[in-house]
Amino acid sequence: MHSDQNQADKFARMTQTPIPRLITTLAVPTIISMMITSVYNMADTFFVGRIGTSATGAVGVVFSLMAVIQAIGFMFGQGSGNYIARSLGGQDFRDASRMSATGFFSALIVGGLITLFGLIFLDPLVRLLGATETILPYARDYARYILLGASYMTASLVLNNQLRFQGSASYAMVGIAAGGILNIALDPLFIFVFRMGIAGAAIATVISQFVSFCILLVGCTRGGNIRIHFRDFTPRWELYREILRGGLPSLWRQGLASVATICLNLAAGPYGDAAIAAMSIVSRVNMFASSALIGFGQGFQPVCGFNYGARLYKRVREGFWFCVRVSVVVLAVLAVAGFIFAPGIIAVFRGEDALVVEIGARALRFQCVAFPLMSWVIINNMLCQTIGKAAKATVLAMARQGLFFLPLILVLPPLFGVLGVQLSQPLSDLATFLLSVQIGFTVLRELKTQEEAEGDAA
């Protein structure tokens, strides 16, 4: 049974604490979690880079498979988490418990199906992901072990998101951080000491993800969080409808990121393994820089969900603008640093290959020019998703990697060669920002109208 006092205290904290202090308190653990996750994603690229350019390219190829696994986890995690936050805001704890169990066990089942079919069709799968003949052996070895961990990797993301949406970001941080640090330690051990090569990097990732899963599961039994019980598993359409409503934007975002990575690898392929490796490195660096923004936005989401559920619309809008202001400043600083030190950043991963550094540095500089625009896009998307604006959130989630990037990556490389590959993502960021501005102000006006019509409960 949940502690009624713990739940009441949590409700009071989420709906009464001043917004800047509350979001900052919740965001610090999520920022740390996201950055550590990005560091151990980059650790694979860094250590595998010591093997060779083709091996580095394989990590980039299989990354799109990991994006699919993450897409499933984020769909169930964000979908159930958004609903849980609103239920807790409305103090409906029984409904929140059913949703928590349904999201968790559904992710376990779907992850198991990914493992089964992925291993059966392993070779066609890695070719589809963009592996060249020289990259194929490395990609096959790496993907095999990643697939074995798909079930609890998806479930870990569900637990992580559900804990965050309950306002327990610190528990989520401990689980993610422990797995990330372990991955960084195990990578060189399995790759070089045990001489397992790129397969060792995948095994290190799978082991660390399992440790994270176990820690996150324990976190659900602490601090007044919802305990997950199989008896609460309720596979009914009305719950899955809510999961899809809150989770489809994440599925589209992560799923299209996988498709975009495949298309990027295919577009870069004619320019050699160096181009694939360079763009893979840039993607990882960009993800690391974005992790701080995403973590900050994840600190906003439980605040948004709780207060929207409690009909405190003014606090929702205040939280949104606070996050936008802070993130613009931070991303501008990171963009300037990335632009100036781009060659050195790429050289850290593959400095002995001058062509990789040349291609990667120019692509990273283009990316840095558009980088600050993502502050508005990501925070706006999280706002729409958390308050149940599913259609708007889905459009925003699809825009960057789907509506704009896919046409650009198909059109620009044939016209401009490798320059077209490098320009595709920054131009899609610009187009997404312009669309997001229109959607964002529409949602903010709707919130203001709701506030005036219902009267703020504060």
N, C-alpha and C positions, 0 to 999 in steps of 0.2 A: 504493500500500500504506500502511496505517496504521502509525504508529510504535508498536511494542510497548511501548517505554518510556513514551511519552506516555499510552497507555491504562492502563498499570500505575500510573503516578503519579496519574492521574485517579481510578482505583478506590480507591487508598489515601486520597486526599484526601476522597472522598465517604463513605467508610466509617469513617474514623478521626478526622477533625477534629471538635472539640467542636461539638455541635449549634447552640447560639446563634450562634457565630461563623460556622459554615458557612452556615446559612440567611440570616443577615444579609448575608454577602458575596455570595451568589447573588441575594438579594432586591433589593439596591440597584439593580443594572442593570435588573431587570424592573420595579421601581416607576417608575424614570425612563422606561422605554419606555412603560409603560401611561399615565403622566401626560402624556407628550408626545403620545401618540395621542389622548388625551381633549382636550388643548389644541387640536390641529388639527381635531378634530371640532367643538369649540366655535368655532373660528375661522371655519368656514363659516357657523355660525349668527350669529356676531357681524357679519361683513362683509355677509352677505346681509341681515341685519336693517336695514342702511342703505338697502336697496332698498325694503322695505315689509313689511307684516304678512303679506300673501299669500305673498310669497317666503319669509319665515321659516317659514310653515306648510308650504311645499313641501319644505324641507329635512327637516322632521319626517316628512313623508309618505314621502319617498324613503329615509329612514333605515331603515325596515322592509325595504326591498329590500337595502340594504347589510348588514342583519342576516342576511338569508338567505345572501348571499355569504360573510359571515363564518362563518355556521354550517357551511357546507360546508368552509371552510378549517380551522376548529377541529376538525371531526370527523376529517378526515384527519390533521391536525397532532397533536391530543391522542391520537388512537387509535394512530398510529404512534409518537409520542414516548413514550407510556407503555410500549409494548412494547420500544422501543429501550433505555429506562432499565433495565428489568428484564433484558434480554439482556446489556447491558453489566455490570450487577451480577453476572450469572452468567458473565461473560467469554466470551460467545458473539458475537464480532465479525462473523462472516459472516452470521449471521441478522439482526443489526442493520442491516447494509448492504442486504440485500434489502428489509427493511421500510422503510428510509429512501427508497429509490428508488421503491418501490411507492406509498407515501403521496404523494410529490411528483408523480409523473407522473399519478396518478389524479386529483389535485386540478386539475392543468392541463386535463385532458380534460373534467371535469365543469364547470369554470369556462367553458370554451369553449361548452359546450352552453347554459349560462345566458345567455351573450351572444347566441347565435343565436336562441333562442326569445324572449328578452326584447325584442330589437329588432323581431322580427316582430309581437309582440303588445303593443307599447309602450303605446298608448292604453288598451286594456282593463286593462292591468297597473296603471297609475298610478291609474285609477279604483278598482280593487280595493283599492289601498293606502290609500284614504280621501281622495283629492283631490276638493275641491269644484270647481264650475265656475270660480271665480275663482283657485283654486290650480292648476288643471290645466295651463295653459300653462307655468308655472314648473316644475312637477313633471316635465313631459315633457322640457323642456330639460335639467334636472339629471340625470334618470334615464338619458337617452340615452348620455351620456358615462361615467357610472358603469358601465353595462353593458359598454362597450367594454373596460374594465379588469378585468372579472370574473375572467378566467383567471389572470392573474398576481397579482391580489389574493388569490385562494384559495391559490395556491402560496406566496405570501409568508408567509401564516399558518402553512403547513406547515413552512417553513424555520425560522421564528421559534420554533415549538414544539419542533421537533426539536433545534435548537441548545440551547434551555433544558434539555431533558431529558438532554442530554449533559453538563450542567454548564458550558456555555459561554454563560452569560447575557450576558456583556459583548459578544460578537459580535452577539447578537440585538439588544442595546440600540443598538449603533452603526447597524445597518440601520434600525431603527424610528425612532430619533431623527433621523437624517439626513433621512428622508422627511417626518417631522413638521415639522421646522424649515423645510424647503423649501416645504411646503404653506402654512405661515403667511406666508412671504415672497411666494409666488405669488398667493395669494388677492386682495389688493388690486390687484396688478399686472393680473391678467386681468379682474377685475370692474370696476375704475374707470379704470385707465390705458388698457387696450385696449377698454373699454366693452362687454364681453361679457356683463355681467349675471350672472345665476345660472348660466348655462352656463360662465362663466369659473371659478366656484367648483368646478364638477365637473371641469373640465379640470385645474385646479391639483391636485385630489385624485388624479386618475388619473396625472398625471406624477410626483407625489411617491411614489405607491405603486410605480410602475415603478422608480424610483431605489432604493427600499427593497429591492425584489425582487433587483435586481442586486447590491447590497451584501451581502445575506444569502446569496446564492448563492456569492459569493466567500468569505464567512465559513465555509462548509462545507469549504473547502480549507485552513483554518488550525487550529493548535492541537490537532492530533490528532483533529479532528472527522471524522465519516464523510463521505467524498466521495460525491456522487450521480452514478451512471453509469447510462445507459439499459440497459446489459447486465444490471444488477441488478434491473431492473423485472420483477417476478414476479406477474402478475395471477392469482393462485390463490386459491381460496375460503378456504383455511386462514389466509392472511394477511389477507384482507378480513374474515374472522370476528374476528380479533384487533383490527383497526382499528375495527370496529363495537363490539366489546366495550369498548374504551377510549374510543371517540369518540362513541358514541351519546348519552351524557349531555350532551356539548357541543352536539351537533346539536339535541337536544331543548331545551336551555337557550336557545341562540341562535335556533333556529327559532321556538320559542314566544314569544321576545322580539319577533320580527318580527310574529307573529300578534297579540300583545298590543298592539303599537304601532298596528297597523291598527285594532283594536277601540277603542283609546283615541282615535284620530283620528275614527273614526265616532261614538263617544259624545260627543266634544267638538264635533263638527260643528254640531249644532243650536244651539249657543251662539255660533256665529260663528267667523270666522278668528282672532279674538283668543284664543279658548279653545284652538284647535289650536296657535297659536303659543306660548301660555303653557305648555302641557303639553310641547311640544317642547323649550322652553328648560329646563324643570325636568328632563326626561329627560337632557339633555346635562349639566346641573350635577350631577345624581345620579351619572351615569356618571363624571364627573371625580372626585368624592369617592370612589366605589367603586374607582377605578383603583389607588389606593394599596393597598387591601386585596387586590385581585386580584393585583397585582404581588408583594406580600408572599407570598401563597399560592403563586404561581408559583415563588418561591424555595424553597418547601418541597417542591414536587412532585418535582424530580430527586433531592433527598435522600431523600424517601420511596420513590421507585422503586428507586434504587440499593440502599438498605438493606433494603427488602423482598425484592428479588432475592437479596441476600446473606444473607437470613434473620436480619437484625439487627433484630428486632421491637421491642426496647426503644428503639432509636434512632428508630424510626418514631413510637412513642407520645410520646417526649420531644419530637420536633419538632412534633407536632400541638399539644401543650399550650403549648409556647413561642409558637407562632403565634397561638393563641387569646388568650392573655394580653396579648400586645403589641397585637393588632388591636383588642381591646375598648377599650383605653385611647385609642388613636388615633382610632377612630371616634366615641367619646364626645366628644372635643374638637372634631372636625369637625362633629358634630351640633349642639353648643351654638353654635358660630360661625355655622353655616348658619341656625339658628332666629333668632338675634339680627339678622343682617344680610340676611335673606331679601329684603325689598323692594329694597335696594340691589343685590343680586346679579342679580335679574331685570332691573332698570333698566339694567344694563350692556349688555344685549342689545337691549332695546326700550323704553328709558326714556321715549320720546316718546308711547307709547301707554299711558295710565293704566290701561285695562281689562286689558291684558296683564300689567302689573305687579301689579295687584290679584289676579287669578286665580292667577298664577304664584307670588306670595309665600305665599299661604295654602297652596297645594299643596306648596310646598317645606317649609314648617314642619311640615305633617303628616308628610312624608317623613322629616324629621330626627328626629322622635320615635321612629320605628322603626329608624332607621339602625344603631345599635350592635348590634342583634340579628343583622345580616348577617355579623358577624365569625364567629360559630359556624357559620352556614349555609354560607358559602362555603368555609371551611377544611375543614369536614366533608365537603362535596361533593368537594373536591379529593383528600382522603384516600381516599374510597371509589373514586373514578375511577382513581387511580394504582395502587392495590393490586389492581385487577381485580374489585371488588365492583360489577359492572355493574348489577345489578337495583336495588340500593340507591342507587347514584349516579344512575341514570336517574329514579327516583322523586323524588329531591331536585331534580334538574335540571328536571323537569316541574312541580314543586309551585308555585313562586313565580309563574311567568307563565301556567301552564296550569291546574293543579288548582284554584287559589284565585283568581287574578286574573281569568281569563276569566268565571267565574260572577259575580264581584262587579261587573265593569264592565258586564255585561248587566243586572244587577238594581238596583244602587244609583242610577245616573243617572235612570231613570224615577221612582224614589221621591223622590230628594233633589235632582234637577237637577245643576247644575255642582258642588255639594258632593259628590255621589256620585262624580263623575269624580275629584275631588281625593282622596277617601278610599280609592279602590279599591286603589291600590298599597300604601299603608302597612298596610292591614288584611291584604292578602295576605302581606306580610312577616312580620307577627305569626303568622299561621297556619303559614307555612313554618317559622318558628323552632320552634314547638311540635312539629311533625313531626320536624324535624331533631334535636332533643334525644333523642328516642326512638331514632332510627336511629343516631346518633352513639355513644351509650353501648353499643349492641349491638355495633357494629364494634370499639370499644375493648376490650370483653370478649373478643371473638373473637381479637384480636391477643394479648391477655394469655394466653389459653388456648394459642395456637400457640407462644408463647414458652416456656411451661412444658412443653408436650409435646415440643418438639424440642430445647430447650436453646439458649440464645443463643450464637451462634458467636463473639461478642466475647470 
